[in-house]
Amino acid sequence: LIETMAQLAGAGLLAGDPYVRSLTGDLLGVLASVRKCVFKHPVLPHREVEFTIQCRQMAPMAVQVAATVHADQIEVAQLDILVVYTSRQQLLSTMAGA
């Protein structure tokens, strides 16, 4: 659920946020931290899951993303993460050195 939320937020910001679209360079949004994660009910495989996501710019290259997650109209999780934008080249060079 956390990774899905990060992917949805990243894609949504790139598609709909004028500030994020104005950033120059070959940038990638990456999950930087999980600030809060509360799982309330299990989610069984093949269940439809609905995310309600709110984003707030925290710094020029960082976005706080908060969400409530529902499955079968039951709240199953509350999540709060930090997504940061980094250059693709920097990320790849960091990964190569690991």
Residue, then its C-alpha position, 0 to 999 in steps of 0.5 A: l500500500i505504501e509503494t502504491m501510494a508513492q507511485l500514485a502521488g508521483a504520477g499525479l504530481l507530474a500530471g497535475d501540479p504546475y510547480v512539479r511540472s516546471l522543475t527542470g532536469d531529468l528528475l525522479g520522485v522517490l519515496a524518502s521516508v514513511r512518517k506515519c503508517v497505521f494499518k487498521h484491517p488486512v486487505l485480501p488479494h484481488r480487492e479493489v483499493e481506493f486512495t484519498i491522497q493529499c499533497r503538500q509542498m514541504a521544500p522545493m524538492a520535497v512533498q508530504v503525501a498523506a492518504t486514507v485507504h479504503a477497501d470495500q468501503i472500510e478504512v484499512a490504512q492511514l499513511d503519511i510519506l515524504v516524496v523527494y525529487t532527485s536527478r536520475q543521474q544522481l540516483l543511478s550513480t548512488m545505486a551503482g556505488a552501493 
